[in-house]
Amino acid sequence: MNEVLIHWPSGHTTRCRPGMDWLQAAREAGFSIPTGCLGGSCGACELDVNGATVRACIATVPASKSGELTVELATDPYW
């Protein structure tokens, strides 16, 4: 599997393999993702990945046809 280039909100870019946990990928990139329950129910760790919202604590880095992903922290008006 080809590595994916990830563009983090901090301006940094890193490469990782598809299937890696988002929290691990962020940790290795030196990027902090807020967490809460670590079980997918609270939504504190939500990321927008190429425009799709994912919960980082229960999701993995997907493969990408373009070979790149852009990550933004999701904004939740209830937090």
C-alpha positions in Angstrom: 0.0 0.0 0.0 1.3 3.4 -0.9 1.8 6.0 1.8 -0.5 9.0 2.1 0.7 12.6 2.4 -1.2 14.2 5.2 -1.5 18.0 5.4 -2.1 18.9 9.1 -3.8 22.1 10.4 -0.5 23.2 11.9 0.9 23.6 8.4 3.1 20.5 8.7 2.9 17.5 6.3 3.8 13.9 7.1 3.5 10.6 5.4 1.9 7.5 6.8 0.5 4.2 5.7 -3.3 3.8 5.2 -4.8 1.9 8.1 -2.8 3.7 10.8 -4.9 5.0 13.7 -5.5 8.8 13.3 -4.4 9.4 16.9 -1.1 7.6 16.3 -0.6 9.4 13.0 -1.2 12.8 14.7 1.1 11.9 17.6 3.9 11.0 15.2 3.3 14.3 13.4 3.5 16.3 16.6 -0.1 17.3 16.2 -2.5 17.2 19.1 -6.1 16.0 18.6 -8.5 16.7 21.5 -9.9 13.5 22.9 -12.7 12.7 25.3 -14.3 9.2 25.6 -11.9 7.4 23.2 -14.8 5.3 22.2 -16.4 7.3 19.4 -19.4 8.6 21.3 -18.5 12.1 22.5 -17.2 13.7 19.3 -14.3 15.6 20.9 -11.8 14.1 18.4 -13.7 14.9 15.2 -11.6 15.8 12.2 -12.6 16.9 8.8 -10.6 14.8 6.3 -10.9 16.1 2.7 -14.3 17.5 3.8 -15.6 14.3 5.5 -16.0 14.3 9.3 -14.4 11.3 11.1 -13.9 10.5 14.7 -10.2 10.1 15.1 -10.4 7.8 18.1 -12.2 5.0 16.1 -11.1 5.7 12.5 -8.0 5.0 10.5 -6.1 6.9 7.8 -7.8 5.9 4.5 -6.2 5.3 1.2 -6.4 8.3 -1.2 -6.5 8.2 -5.0 -4.6 11.5 -5.1 -2.2 10.2 -2.4 -2.9 13.3 -0.2 -5.3 14.1 2.6 -6.1 17.5 4.2 -7.0 17.5 7.8 -8.9 20.2 9.7 -10.2 20.1 13.3 -14.0 19.8 13.1 -15.9 22.7 14.7 -18.8 21.6 16.9 -21.0 24.5 18.1 -21.9 22.4 21.2 -18.4 22.1 22.6 
